[in-house]
């Protein structure tokens, strides 16, 4: 294989059009990664997107893309409920895989993906790579150094809101193939705020505190009916779930994936409370704390997600002006791993652990019994 990683994109919905393709087709990447093929069952949309971004090959089915010999790796941007099957097909065809969150909907599925990759000598990077953020690595370091005393508890989470029904411009503006239907976000498998949004909070929390040991939860539906462009959408999956996690040393964490309400304006951030103080997002006892790259974010509020991503290693030049740069960074973690074996903290094992928490939380809510988390992962050295 040449030094250029040939990339395929599975699914050309809102995320691919807004972020993945605009990032990966920038001139500064031509010597490292090139998008050679895209795949989407909506043929008219796929053809139009390919023309817009200069992608030479278009396929309607994942099986066609992964067997065509056009790609060394794929990024899976299809609905979450399809990630397992699409990733499995790619790995069995000998392709490396980047999974947009979450990599699967069950631990059993994640086990298959990891085992398949290991058996074939392939690499998996699974978003979201919250552990890459120096903000969170510094938070972990502060807690480990006792800056807030002994950790008592933490809280984090994200609200669903009406985001997907009103997502612009990619979803609502007229394009070839028609509007991009968000109905899957409200249906099983893979729908709901836990898999879609709270995954960020869970990846961030576990990047700071490490694996969870047990979980209990309550869950239900606040809005059983959604609407997209005047059409009613029946919501199959819960949109209002609150988890209580047992981390270690009797520290607890509350995580919400709810229909409404946020704890912090910083998307996916957490509050950590200790016996001698607290960390709220990027504030230690009410004062900003320092971290590598803070000068890149100091002119922006903490809730400016894109500005906070300027600290990521590949988010330079034009990539600071393109949305969802954290997704681009995770893809580049895979590209570097393929090209020269660069290790990454964005691991499939942590992604599997987050899936385990979510799956176990739903089981706890359904049974009324606390559930043990059966997976673990190894946190890397802080490395600031």
C-alpha positions as CSV (number, residue, x, y, z in Angstrom):
1,X,0.0,0.0,0.0
2,X,1.2,3.5,-0.8
3,X,1.5,6.2,1.8
4,X,-1.9,7.5,0.8
5,X,-4.8,5.8,2.5
6,X,-7.7,5.3,0.1
7,X,-10.9,6.0,2.1
8,X,-14.4,4.9,1.5
9,X,-17.4,6.7,3.2
10,X,-20.4,4.5,4.1
11,X,-23.5,6.7,4.3
12,X,-23.7,10.3,2.8
13,X,-26.3,11.8,5.1
14,X,-26.0,15.0,7.1
15,X,-22.7,14.2,8.9
16,X,-20.9,13.1,5.8
17,X,-22.0,16.2,3.8
18,X,-21.4,18.7,6.6
19,X,-18.1,17.4,7.9
20,X,-16.5,14.2,6.7
21,X,-16.3,14.9,3.0
22,X,-15.5,18.7,3.4
23,X,-12.6,17.8,5.7
24,X,-11.2,14.8,3.9
25,X,-11.2,16.5,0.4
26,X,-9.1,19.4,1.5
27,X,-5.9,19.9,-0.4
28,X,-3.6,19.6,2.6
29,X,-4.6,15.9,2.9
30,X,-3.9,14.8,-0.6
31,X,-0.6,13.2,0.3
32,X,-2.1,11.2,3.3
33,X,-5.7,10.3,2.6
34,X,-8.0,10.5,-0.4
35,X,-11.7,9.6,-0.6
36,X,-12.0,7.1,-3.4
37,X,-15.6,5.8,-3.0
38,X,-18.9,6.6,-1.3
39,X,-21.8,4.3,-0.6
40,X,-25.5,5.2,0.0
41,X,-28.8,3.4,-1.0
42,X,-30.2,6.8,-2.1
43,X,-28.6,6.7,-5.5
44,X,-29.5,10.2,-6.6
45,X,-28.1,11.7,-3.5
46,X,-24.9,9.6,-3.7
47,X,-24.3,10.7,-7.3
48,X,-24.8,14.4,-6.5
49,X,-22.5,14.2,-3.4
50,X,-19.8,12.4,-5.4
51,X,-19.9,15.1,-8.1
52,X,-19.8,17.9,-5.5
53,X,-16.7,16.5,-3.7
54,X,-14.9,14.9,-6.6
55,X,-15.3,11.3,-5.5
56,X,-14.6,8.9,-8.4
57,X,-16.7,5.9,-7.3
58,X,-20.3,5.5,-6.1
59,X,-21.9,2.4,-4.8
60,X,-25.4,1.6,-3.6
61,X,-24.5,-1.3,-1.3
62,X,-21.8,-1.6,1.3
63,X,-20.9,-5.1,-0.1
64,X,-20.0,-3.5,-3.4
65,X,-17.8,-0.8,-1.9
66,X,-15.8,-3.1,0.3
67,X,-15.2,-5.7,-2.4
68,X,-14.3,-3.3,-5.2
69,X,-10.6,-2.9,-4.2
70,X,-11.0,0.9,-4.2
71,X,-10.4,1.5,-0.5
72,X,-8.0,0.6,2.3
73,X,-10.3,1.9,5.0
74,X,-13.8,3.1,5.5
75,X,-15.5,5.5,7.8
76,X,-19.0,4.2,8.9
77,X,-21.4,7.1,8.8
78,X,-24.6,5.1,8.4
79,X,-27.4,5.0,11.1
80,X,-26.1,3.6,14.4
81,X,-28.2,0.5,14.2
82,X,-26.3,-0.4,11.0
83,X,-22.8,0.2,12.2
84,X,-22.2,-3.4,13.3
85,X,-23.2,-5.0,10.0
86,X,-21.4,-2.4,7.9
87,X,-18.3,-2.6,10.0
88,X,-18.2,-6.3,10.0
89,X,-18.5,-6.4,6.2
90,X,-15.6,-4.0,5.8
91,X,-13.4,-5.9,8.3
92,X,-14.1,-9.2,6.6
93,X,-13.1,-7.7,3.3
94,X,-9.8,-6.6,4.8
95,X,-10.5,-2.9,5.4
96,X,-9.6,-0.8,8.4
97,X,-12.6,0.9,10.0
98,X,-13.4,4.2,11.7
99,X,-16.8,4.0,13.5
100,X,-18.8,7.1,14.1
101,X,-20.4,6.8,17.5
102,X,-21.4,4.4,18.6
103,X,-19.5,1.4,17.1
104,X,-22.4,-0.9,17.8
105,X,-25.5,-1.2,19.9
106,X,-24.5,-4.3,22.0
107,X,-21.4,-5.7,23.6
108,X,-21.7,-8.9,21.7
109,X,-21.5,-7.0,18.4
110,X,-18.5,-5.0,19.6
111,X,-16.8,-8.3,20.6
112,X,-17.2,-9.6,17.1
113,X,-15.8,-6.4,15.5
114,X,-12.8,-6.4,17.8
115,X,-12.1,-10.1,17.4
116,X,-12.5,-9.9,13.6
117,X,-10.1,-6.9,13.4
118,X,-7.5,-8.7,15.6
119,X,-7.7,-11.9,13.6
120,X,-7.0,-10.0,10.3
121,X,-4.4,-7.6,11.6
122,X,-6.7,-4.6,11.0
123,X,-7.2,-1.4,12.9
124,X,-10.3,0.1,14.4
125,X,-10.8,3.7,15.6
126,X,-14.1,4.4,17.3
127,X,-15.5,7.8,17.9
128,X,-15.9,10.0,19.9
129,X,-12.2,10.5,20.7
130,X,-12.8,12.5,23.8
131,X,-9.6,11.2,25.3
132,X,-7.6,13.2,22.8
133,X,-8.7,16.5,24.3
134,X,-6.0,18.0,26.5
135,X,-8.8,19.7,28.5
136,X,-9.9,16.3,29.7
137,X,-6.4,14.9,30.1
138,X,-5.7,17.9,32.4
139,X,-9.0,17.3,34.3
140,X,-7.9,13.7,34.9
141,X,-4.5,14.8,36.0
142,X,-5.9,17.4,38.5
143,X,-8.2,14.8,40.0
144,X,-5.4,12.2,40.3
145,X,-3.2,14.9,41.9
146,X,-5.8,15.6,44.6
147,X,-6.7,19.1,43.4
148,X,-10.3,18.6,44.6
149,X,-9.5,16.2,47.4
150,X,-11.0,12.8,47.2
151,X,-13.5,12.4,44.4
152,X,-17.1,12.1,45.6
153,X,-19.3,12.2,42.5
154,X,-19.7,13.6,39.0
155,X,-22.5,14.5,36.7
156,X,-22.7,14.9,32.9
157,X,-25.0,14.3,30.0
158,X,-26.7,15.7,27.0
159,X,-30.3,16.5,26.0
160,X,-32.0,15.4,22.7
161,X,-34.1,18.5,22.2
162,X,-35.4,19.0,18.7
163,X,-32.0,19.0,17.1
164,X,-32.5,16.3,14.5
165,X,-36.0,17.5,13.4
166,X,-34.6,21.0,12.6
167,X,-31.0,20.2,11.6
168,X,-29.8,22.6,8.9
169,X,-28.8,23.0,6.2
170,X,-28.0,19.4,5.2
171,X,-31.2,17.8,6.4
172,X,-33.8,20.3,5.4
173,X,-32.6,22.1,2.3
174,X,-33.6,20.5,-1.0
175,X,-30.9,18.3,-2.4
176,X,-30.9,15.4,-4.9
177,X,-32.6,12.5,-3.3
178,X,-34.8,14.7,-1.1
179,X,-34.6,15.6,2.6
180,X,-32.5,13.4,4.8
181,X,-35.0,11.6,7.0
182,X,-34.0,11.5,10.7
183,X,-36.6,9.0,11.8
184,X,-34.0,6.4,12.7
185,X,-32.8,8.6,15.6
186,X,-36.1,7.8,17.3
187,X,-36.3,4.1,16.6
188,X,-34.6,0.8,17.6
189,X,-31.9,-0.2,17.3
190,X,-29.5,2.7,17.9
191,X,-31.9,5.6,18.3
192,X,-32.3,7.8,21.4
193,X,-30.1,10.3,23.1
194,X,-27.9,7.7,24.9
195,X,-26.3,6.2,21.8
196,X,-26.5,9.4,19.8
197,X,-25.5,12.2,22.2
198,X,-24.7,10.9,25.7
199,X,-22.0,8.8,24.2
200,X,-19.9,11.9,24.2
201,X,-20.4,12.4,27.9
202,X,-19.7,8.8,28.6
203,X,-16.5,8.8,26.6
204,X,-15.4,12.0,28.3
205,X,-16.3,10.7,31.8
206,X,-14.5,7.4,31.3
207,X,-11.5,9.2,29.7
208,X,-11.2,11.1,33.0
209,X,-12.2,8.5,35.6
210,X,-11.6,5.1,33.8
211,X,-14.1,2.2,33.5
212,X,-17.4,2.0,35.4
213,X,-18.2,-1.1,37.5
214,X,-22.0,-1.1,37.9
215,X,-25.0,0.9,36.7
216,X,-28.6,1.4,37.6
217,X,-31.0,3.6,35.7
218,X,-34.6,4.9,35.1
219,X,-35.8,5.4,31.6
220,X,-38.9,6.4,29.6
221,X,-40.4,8.5,26.8
222,X,-41.3,12.1,27.2
223,X,-42.2,12.7,23.6
224,X,-43.7,9.5,22.0
225,X,-44.4,11.4,18.8
226,X,-41.9,13.4,16.8
227,X,-42.4,15.3,13.5
228,X,-40.2,15.8,10.5
229,X,-41.3,18.2,7.7
230,X,-45.0,17.8,8.6
231,X,-44.8,14.0,8.9
232,X,-45.4,12.3,12.3
233,X,-42.7,9.9,13.5
234,X,-43.5,7.3,16.2
235,X,-40.7,7.2,18.7
236,X,-39.9,3.6,19.6
237,X,-36.9,4.3,21.9
238,X,-36.8,6.1,25.2
239,X,-35.8,9.7,25.1
240,X,-35.4,10.3,28.8
241,X,-32.8,8.2,30.7
242,X,-30.8,8.9,33.8
243,X,-27.9,6.6,34.9
244,X,-26.2,6.1,38.2
245,X,-22.7,4.7,37.8
246,X,-20.3,3.2,40.3
247,X,-16.8,4.1,39.3
248,X,-14.2,3.2,41.9
249,X,-13.4,3.9,45.6
250,X,-17.1,4.6,46.2
251,X,-17.2,7.5,43.8
252,X,-20.5,7.8,41.8
253,X,-21.5,9.4,38.5
254,X,-24.8,10.6,37.2
255,X,-25.2,10.6,33.4
256,X,-28.3,11.8,31.6
257,X,-29.5,11.3,28.0
258,X,-32.8,13.2,28.3
259,X,-35.4,14.9,26.3
260,X,-34.4,18.3,27.7
261,X,-32.1,20.1,30.1
262,X,-28.3,20.4,30.4
263,X,-25.9,20.7,33.3
264,X,-23.2,22.7,31.5
265,X,-23.2,24.8,28.3
266,X,-20.0,22.9,27.3
267,X,-21.3,20.1,25.3
268,X,-20.5,16.7,26.9
269,X,-18.5,18.3,29.7
270,X,-18.8,17.2,33.3
271,X,-18.8,18.5,36.9
272,X,-16.6,16.6,39.3
273,X,-17.1,17.1,43.1
274,X,-14.4,16.3,45.6
275,X,-14.0,16.7,49.4
276,X,-11.8,19.8,48.8
277,X,-13.3,21.4,45.8
278,X,-14.8,21.0,42.3
279,X,-14.2,21.0,38.6
280,X,-17.0,22.4,36.5
281,X,-16.1,22.0,32.8
282,X,-12.9,24.1,32.5
283,X,-13.1,25.7,35.9
284,X,-11.2,24.5,39.0
285,X,-13.0,26.0,42.0
286,X,-14.4,28.8,39.9
287,X,-11.1,29.7,38.1
288,X,-10.0,28.6,34.6
289,X,-7.3,26.0,34.7
290,X,-4.5,25.7,32.2
291,X,-4.0,23.0,29.6
292,X,-1.9,22.6,26.4
293,X,-3.5,24.6,23.6
294,X,-5.6,26.8,25.9
295,X,-4.3,29.9,24.0
296,X,-6.2,28.5,21.0
297,X,-9.5,28.5,22.9
298,X,-9.2,31.4,25.3
299,X,-11.1,33.8,23.0
300,X,-14.1,31.5,22.8
301,X,-16.8,30.5,25.4
302,X,-16.7,26.9,26.7
303,X,-19.9,26.1,24.9
304,X,-18.3,26.9,21.5
305,X,-17.7,23.3,20.6
306,X,-15.8,24.0,17.4
307,X,-13.5,26.5,19.0
308,X,-12.7,23.9,21.8
309,X,-11.6,21.4,19.1
310,X,-8.8,23.7,17.9
311,X,-6.6,21.9,20.4
312,X,-6.7,18.6,18.4
313,X,-3.5,17.7,16.6
314,X,-4.9,17.6,13.0
315,X,-7.3,20.5,13.4
316,X,-5.2,23.1,11.6
317,X,-5.7,25.5,8.7
318,X,-8.9,25.0,6.8
319,X,-10.1,22.4,9.2
320,X,-10.8,25.0,11.9
321,X,-13.4,26.5,9.7
322,X,-15.2,23.2,8.9
323,X,-17.8,21.8,11.4
324,X,-17.4,18.6,13.4
325,X,-13.6,18.7,13.4
326,X,-13.5,16.2,16.2
327,X,-14.9,13.6,13.7
328,X,-12.2,14.5,11.3
329,X,-9.6,14.1,14.0
330,X,-10.8,10.6,14.8
331,X,-10.6,9.6,11.2
332,X,-7.0,11.0,11.0
333,X,-6.1,8.9,14.1
334,X,-7.0,5.9,11.9
335,X,-5.1,7.2,8.9
336,X,-1.9,7.7,11.0
337,X,-2.3,4.3,12.5
338,X,-2.5,2.7,9.1
339,X,0.4,4.7,7.6
340,X,3.0,4.4,10.3
341,X,1.5,2.5,13.2
342,X,1.0,5.5,15.4
343,X,-1.0,4.4,18.5
344,X,-4.1,6.2,19.5
345,X,-6.2,6.5,22.7
346,X,-9.3,6.4,20.6
347,X,-9.8,2.6,21.1
348,X,-12.4,0.1,20.2
349,X,-12.1,-1.2,23.8
350,X,-13.2,2.0,25.3
351,X,-16.0,2.3,22.7
352,X,-17.2,-1.2,23.7
353,X,-17.2,-0.2,27.3
354,X,-19.4,2.8,26.6
355,X,-21.8,0.5,24.6
356,X,-21.7,-1.9,27.6
357,X,-22.8,1.0,30.0
358,X,-25.7,2.0,27.7
359,X,-26.9,-1.5,27.1
360,X,-26.6,-2.4,30.8
361,X,-28.5,0.9,31.7
362,X,-31.4,-0.1,29.5
363,X,-31.4,-3.5,31.1
364,X,-31.3,-2.0,34.6
365,X,-34.2,0.3,33.8
366,X,-36.2,-2.6,32.3
367,X,-35.6,-5.0,35.2
368,X,-35.3,-2.7,38.2
369,X,-32.0,-4.3,39.1
370,X,-28.5,-2.9,39.2
371,X,-26.3,-4.4,36.5
372,X,-22.6,-5.2,36.5
373,X,-20.5,-3.8,33.6
374,X,-18.5,-6.7,32.3
375,X,-16.0,-4.9,30.0
376,X,-13.0,-2.9,30.9
377,X,-10.3,-0.9,29.0
378,X,-6.9,0.6,29.9
379,X,-6.5,4.3,30.2
380,X,-3.3,5.6,28.5
381,X,-0.8,7.7,30.4
382,X,-2.0,11.3,30.8
383,X,0.8,12.5,28.5
384,X,0.3,16.3,28.7
